[in-house]
Amino acid sequence: MKIDLTDTTSSRINAGLIEARRAIGTPAVGMVLTLVVVTDEGSAYDALKAANEASREHPSRIIAVIKRPGRSPRDRASARLDAEVMVGAEAGTGETVVLRMHGELAAHAESVVLPLLLPDAPVVVWWPEDGPDNPALDPLGRLGQRRITDAAAAEDPVAALGLRADTYAPGDTDLAWTRITPWRSMLAAALDQKHSEIQSASVQGEAYNPSTELLALWLADRLGVPVERKVSGGPGITGARLTTPDGDICLDRPDGVLAELAMPGQPDRHVALKRRETSELIAEELRRLDPDDTYRATVRFGIKHLVTHAAAEASPDPEPAAKKATPSARKTAAASAAKAAAESGAGKSGSGAAGSGKAASPS
């Protein structure tokens, strides 16, 4: 059922939700969270489609916030709220409210959203396109226990990762990080099968892909070895290689669907590693609402290198960035030396990234 409300208020929208539930015969509310989607008109359809599909796993109230401040002073001075209320088949397994805020009201979206949140339920805020510089301090971001951004949608994905690291607060996450979950799981499982010292590593993927950068930084942080970032034609991440004294552990995915895992002393095997839809990524993030400490450690591990790399890209020096990276470090028994090796590995992990001005592809 769908109800259109023009020049309305939050209280009327709540009344519309109750009316719609009664009309379809489901007066009880069985939703587990509120998902606030902050988007524009052009991206609203795809974002709502992904959110509705994710709600089949996590029944939720979806609130889409579309701001229309207007261009002329007259438009900006006016304030009007239009809404669409959808319950039943049109809203997945939960409820969907689309809010279009006109004029001055667009600057105070949190005052409209707050009365529509489910009582005593977690709140997740998602920016499908360019997120705020500091999601935790954004007026809408303050309402959420989890805040989801996507560096792949930024004009400069590498700079976006640096910004995420610089402004990180517990509860922040990014879909560029979510995209590498299968890669991290597969590589960790491979190391469980083959106990051997890792001497170095490399990650291959598209030049403007933030997920490739994060995978390289994660390996450098967790293994404490130098990691080389290589550029390929994609799609997304195309391979990861771990060098051991017995031979290389290779995970290659040239087509974005099926990967081949090669390990010393074992036959090669094919594993499913397809590139996932946005709805699957959102569903994964909704499974856990506690802070992601591994994501925090990874983005903060790479912040110094990402800033240094951005400066290197702006320099006219033709020497490749990979050669400007810090020298490869060696692992030692001392904890301090291992820390130094990890930092040195980060220096190489992003060396293959290209400059700004081009959108990234999902992993």
Secondary structure, DSSP 8 states (H G I E B T S, - for coil): -EEEESS--HHHHHHHHHHHHHHTT--S----EEEEEEE-HHHHHHHHHHHHHHTTTS-EEEEEEEEE--SSHHHHH-EEEEEEEEESGGGTTSEEEEEEEEEGGGGGHHHHHGGGS-TTS-EEEE-SSS--SSGGGSTTGGG-SEEEE-GGGSSSHHHHHHHHHHT--TTEEEHHHHTTHHHHHHHHHHHHHS-----EEEEEE-TT-HHHHHHHHHHHHHH-S-EEEEE---SSEEEEEEEETTEEEEEE-SSSSEEEEE-TTS--EEEE-----HHHHHHHHHT--S--HHHHHHHHHHHHHHHHHHHHHHS---S-HHHHS-------SSHHHHHHHHHHHHHHHTTT---SSS-----
